[in-house]
Amino acid sequence: MRILVTGGSGKLGSAVVAGLLDAGHAVVNVDAVGQRGDAFSRVDLADYGQTIDAVFGIDSRHDGVDAIVHLAAIPAGGLHADSATFHNNIAVTFNVFQAARRAGVKRIVYASSETLLGIPFEIDPPYLPIDEEYPSRPESMYAVVKHLEEELAQKLVRWDPELSITALRFSNVMDEEDYAAFEGFQDDAALRRWNAYGYIDSRDGAQAVLRALELSAPGFDRFIIAAADTVMRTPSAELAASAFAGVEVTRALSGNESLLSIEKAKRVLGYAPRHSWQH
């Protein structure tokens, strides 16, 4: 496929572009920043005119795409004023989704967020392991936008039964060089309680994107995308008992398995994380 990746110069985006190229796809990276090259075009995605123009074609880069991977956004709360995060992120996502519809692109995979699970967990999750089955619980303006993006996606696929939009609720994205810092978590479990000790290797994030593109079932679906393990050496059953005392554990926890359940992604997408900070 020829795939338009928004935000392909970012931490996750760079891994996604590399993974798609390795899988034999043609990639066009549109982003506000990046290095000059065959795969990169500078586009202000907050501008609908530029966005729809980029989806239909960019000079010598392409004259139409088969799919869109939408990763571009202010990547977390607190980096800008709440109003700026809201207006930028919701506008960019609307522009990308709407441009795809106008251009007849039927496959969209985009970055949703673990924050919809209730992160940071100042209020306990309803149960462990955490999955996609309970309603979203945004606790920040960044997460509110992610909630609205999922709502928008559900409405758009209702209008178009051939459209596929897949929301990947990525955990905290890490590159291999980030793992040295994980030793600093081991003596104080409170440091990473905020997201139930989850993370995702950027390379496995890229794998999840590829799997979602390959499936592209019509309609909307959401998946938690995390590593198979936690950021801690402490067994997950001990973490759950100490950090989330009183929270129901719905099944036995094995070893260091993630408290962010990836069972749905494994079952439906064929997602199989290969990378861990421990090896």
C-alpha positions in Angstrom: 0.0 0.0 0.0 0.9 3.7 -0.3 0.4 5.0 3.3 0.3 8.6 4.5 1.7 8.8 8.0 1.0 12.0 9.9 3.6 12.8 12.6 6.0 10.4 11.1 9.0 12.4 12.4 8.1 11.8 16.1 9.2 9.1 18.5 6.5 6.6 17.6 6.2 7.9 14.1 9.8 7.3 13.2 9.4 3.6 14.2 6.1 3.3 12.3 7.6 4.7 9.1 10.6 2.3 9.4 8.3 -0.6 10.1 6.0 0.1 7.2 9.0 0.5 4.8 10.5 -2.8 6.1 7.1 -4.5 5.4 7.3 -3.3 1.7 4.9 -0.4 1.8 5.4 3.0 0.3 5.3 5.8 2.9 4.7 9.5 2.8 5.5 11.3 6.1 3.6 14.6 6.6 4.6 16.5 9.7 5.3 20.0 11.0 9.0 19.0 11.5 11.4 16.6 9.8 14.4 16.0 7.7 14.3 16.8 4.0 14.0 13.6 2.0 11.9 11.5 -0.4 9.5 10.4 2.3 8.9 13.8 4.1 6.7 16.7 3.3 6.1 19.6 5.6 2.3 20.1 6.2 0.4 22.1 8.8 -2.3 19.6 9.6 -4.2 22.3 11.6 -4.9 23.8 8.2 -7.7 21.9 6.5 -6.7 23.1 3.0 -3.1 21.8 3.4 -4.4 18.5 4.9 -6.8 17.7 2.2 -4.3 18.7 -0.4 -1.7 16.4 1.1 -4.1 13.5 1.1 -5.0 13.9 -2.5 -1.4 14.3 -3.6 1.9 16.1 -3.1 3.8 17.0 -6.3 6.3 14.1 -6.9 5.6 12.3 -3.7 2.3 10.7 -4.5 -1.1 11.2 -6.3 -3.3 9.4 -3.7 -2.9 7.0 -0.9 -4.5 3.7 0.2 -4.4 4.2 3.9 -3.6 6.8 6.6 -1.8 6.4 9.9 -2.6 9.4 12.0 -0.1 10.1 14.8 0.4 13.8 14.7 -0.6 15.7 17.8 0.6 17.6 20.8 1.7 14.4 22.4 0.8 14.9 26.1 -0.9 17.2 28.5 1.1 20.0 30.1 3.3 20.8 27.1 1.0 23.7 26.1 -2.0 25.5 27.6 -5.0 23.3 27.9 -6.9 25.4 25.3 -4.0 25.0 22.8 -3.9 21.2 23.3 -7.6 21.0 22.8 -7.9 23.2 19.7 -4.8 21.8 18.0 -5.4 18.1 18.5 -9.2 18.0 17.8 -8.7 20.2 14.7 -5.9 18.1 13.4 -7.8 14.8 13.9 -11.0 16.2 12.3 -9.0 17.5 9.3 -7.3 14.2 8.8 -10.5 12.1 9.1 -12.5 14.5 7.0 -9.8 14.7 4.3 -9.7 10.9 4.2 -13.4 10.7 3.7 -13.4 13.3 0.9 -10.6 11.5 -0.9 -12.2 8.0 -0.5 -9.5 6.6 1.8 -11.2 3.7 3.7 -8.3 2.6 6.0 -7.4 4.8 9.0 -5.3 3.7 12.0 -4.6 6.4 14.5 -3.0 7.0 17.9 -5.5 7.1 20.7 -4.1 6.9 24.3 -3.9 4.9 27.5 -5.1 8.1 29.2 -8.7 7.1 28.3 -8.4 4.3 30.9 -8.3 6.9 33.7 -4.6 7.8 33.8 -3.2 9.1 36.0 -4.8 6.6 38.4 -5.4 9.0 41.2 -8.8 7.2 41.2 -8.4 3.5 41.1 -9.3 1.6 37.9 -12.5 -0.6 38.3 -10.5 -3.8 38.0 -7.2 -5.4 37.0 -5.9 -6.2 34.4 -7.3 -3.1 32.8 -9.0 -3.6 29.4 -11.1 -1.7 26.9 -14.5 -2.8 28.2 -15.3 0.0 30.6 -16.2 3.5 29.5 -13.4 6.0 28.9 -12.4 8.0 32.0 -10.5 11.1 30.8 -8.7 12.9 33.6 -7.0 15.7 31.6 -7.8 17.9 28.6 -5.4 15.9 26.5 -7.5 12.8 27.3 -10.8 14.6 26.7 -9.7 15.2 23.1 -8.8 11.5 22.8 -12.3 10.6 24.0 -13.8 13.0 21.5 -11.7 11.6 18.7 -13.0 8.1 19.4 -16.6 9.5 19.4 -16.0 11.2 16.1 -14.6 8.0 14.6 -17.6 6.0 15.7 -20.0 8.5 14.1 -18.1 8.6 10.8 -18.0 4.8 10.3 -21.8 4.8 10.9 -22.2 7.1 8.0 -19.9 5.0 5.8 -20.2 1.2 6.2 -17.0 0.6 4.2 -14.8 2.9 6.3 -12.4 1.4 8.8 -11.0 3.5 11.7 -8.9 1.7 14.3 -7.9 3.5 17.6 -4.7 2.2 19.2 -4.6 3.2 22.8 -0.8 3.3 23.1 0.9 3.1 26.5 4.0 5.2 27.3 6.2 5.0 24.2 9.8 4.0 24.8 12.8 3.6 22.6 15.6 1.1 23.4 17.8 3.9 24.7 15.2 4.8 27.3 15.5 1.5 29.1 18.5 2.5 31.2 16.3 4.8 33.2 14.0 1.9 34.3 16.5 1.0 37.0 15.4 4.2 38.8 11.9 2.9 39.1 12.8 -0.3 41.0 13.1 1.0 44.5 10.0 3.1 44.6 6.9 1.5 43.0 4.9 4.8 43.5 6.9 6.4 40.7 5.1 4.5 37.9 1.8 3.7 39.6 0.3 6.6 37.6 -0.2 4.4 34.5 -0.2 1.0 36.2 3.5 0.4 35.3 2.8 0.2 31.5 5.0 1.1 28.5 5.3 0.2 24.8 8.4 -0.3 22.8 8.2 1.9 19.8 9.1 -1.0 17.5 6.1 -3.0 18.9 4.0 0.1 18.5 4.9 0.0 14.8 4.0 -3.7 14.7 0.5 -2.9 16.1 0.0 -0.3 13.4 1.0 -2.7 10.7 -1.3 -5.4 12.0 -4.2 -2.9 12.3 -3.7 -1.8 8.7 -3.6 -5.3 7.4 -6.9 -6.2 9.2 -8.7 -2.9 8.5 -12.1 -4.4 9.3 -15.0 -2.0 8.4 -16.3 0.0 11.4 -14.5 1.3 14.5 -12.6 -0.6 17.1 -10.2 0.3 19.9 -7.2 -1.6 21.3 -4.8 -1.2 24.2 -1.3 -1.5 22.9 1.4 -2.1 25.6 4.4 -4.3 26.2 3.9 -7.8 27.5 5.5 -6.9 30.8 5.6 -3.9 33.2 8.4 -1.5 33.9 9.1 -3.3 37.2 10.9 -6.5 38.3 8.4 -6.9 41.1 5.9 -9.6 40.1 2.6 -8.1 38.9 0.5 -9.9 41.5 2.6 -8.1 44.2 2.3 -4.8 42.4 -1.5 -5.1 42.2 -1.8 -6.1 45.9 0.3 -3.2 47.1 -0.3 -0.4 44.7 -4.0 -1.1 44.0 -5.1 -2.6 47.3 -8.9 -3.1 47.2 -9.1 -3.2 43.4 -10.6 -6.5 42.1 -8.1 -8.7 40.2 -10.3 -10.6 37.7 -7.8 -13.4 37.0 -4.5 -14.8 38.2 -1.5 -12.6 37.2 1.6 -14.3 35.9 5.1 -13.1 36.4 5.7 -9.6 35.2 2.7 -9.5 32.8 1.3 -6.1 31.9 -1.5 -4.8 34.1 -2.8 -3.1 30.8 -4.4 -6.1 29.1 -3.3 -6.7 25.5 -5.4 -9.8 25.1 -7.9 -8.1 22.7 -5.0 -6.8 20.5 -3.4 -10.3 20.5 -6.7 -12.1 19.7 -8.1 -9.7 17.0 -5.0 -8.1 15.5 -2.5 -10.8 15.9 -0.4 -8.4 17.9 2.6 -10.1 19.5 5.1 -7.8 21.3 8.7 -8.9 20.8 10.6 -6.3 22.8 11.1 -5.9 26.6 13.3 -3.5 28.7 14.6 -6.6 30.5 16.3 -8.2 27.5 
